[in-house]
């Protein structure tokens, strides 16, 4: 009990630190709102020639309706923004390496995994208001939302938040022990949208890509978000996806814990913050 | 000239030793994925065809070739901005900006040296994109070889002109992340790289005309998939030259002020 209280206090403190560091800065507004909207427009226009082709509607009924196509791409952008903010926070954590504050964190009696989870969850508030903005915009602008019950919005939030935080904890643990974090950042950022079906429906992706995509929690989150918001799915229908997401999240957290333990043991032995 | 050469050589050595793969992967991967996305969409959704509005706006039905040219040019421009515009702020972050400013070296040759390195390394990196295009079986028609070469040069000049002012902004603000990414996303949206500008709302089209890269892209698209000959491309080349000169002059006039501001803030 005492341990849990301690973990919660560490969690709250690190989340507050991360929130103070990021929120209110122009970076948040740009990376969470301006860039995704402009990126969405670029993607929409780039795919428009394909979607207006004469046979597009048979292959993908969504394509025939520009508003539904835009809503489809917008859910992709929304989920990607969630996950990207976690990638970004992991990247920011690697700055603590260069500034020397990481040693302080590791010297403190705070739980390592708690720190990693909290660091990712610092983006929680930003993400929550982003989802609200998106929903309001979608309801008024597209008129294409089809939700089976009002509490499905809660399911959507959880289906985005929990896997994203687990993904963030995993990335944080990985990046803390790497020197060239910009490299990993590139590797984990660009392919993420491709394999997860952010900008294309899953049936358009080759089987091999779909298999790779299944490893990324964004893929499952997107299935859940699109199912709940656009396709009128109920919780029962989405249950396999949601259970899969839960299992994947647990797996990522375990992996994060293992990486932290191995990395720290190695740091004690060799004095180098690296995994290999 | 020795300054430009020395700068390019220093950057080459530094990159080769410290980050041999980071930049190459960061350049080629996004471009390859964008081309692959268009390829998959074209076949799985469009069924191998595109809508009439694309042909009307671009003058071609060769959607994939259009995307290959546009995506390659866009990521080439991004890579050049990342090197040339960020040269000064990198010096600032590493603490060598002060030394650079009091050195008896001109800023223009210094930036030209960076651009020369950026162009050469990026061309080498983008050759690997040819593999991706080959594997996907996309053929890119060329209607005017001199037009394509001049278009490429125009794009390099246009991006360099943009980078000078942008680099000044970056050191004056002491910030690169927001300015660079905003510049990339705005360029990608309005610059006519991966889709015809007719799709955009009127004000965005007018705004695009103010960017020197837009006319350079018209020349590039025109000389590849557009089926245009050199005389037909000349008016857009002239527009690009005028805009490039204007941006370059503005950038060079602004740079000393930005440098003064950067130094005053630091010390």
Interface residues (C-beta under 8 A of the other chain):
Chain A: X26 X27 X30 X31 X34 X35 X38 X39 X41 X42 X45 X46 X47 X48 X49 X50 X51 X52 X53 X54 X55 X56 X58 X59 X60 X63 X180 X182 X183 X186 X187 X190 X191 X193 X194 X199 X200 X201 X203 X204 X205 X206
Chain B: X19 X21 X22 X25 X26 X29 X30 X33 X34 X36 X37 X38 X40 X41 X42 X43 X44 X45 X46 X47 X49 X50 X51 X52 X53 X54 X63 X67 X177 X178 X181 X182 X185 X186 X188 X189 X194 X195 X199 X200
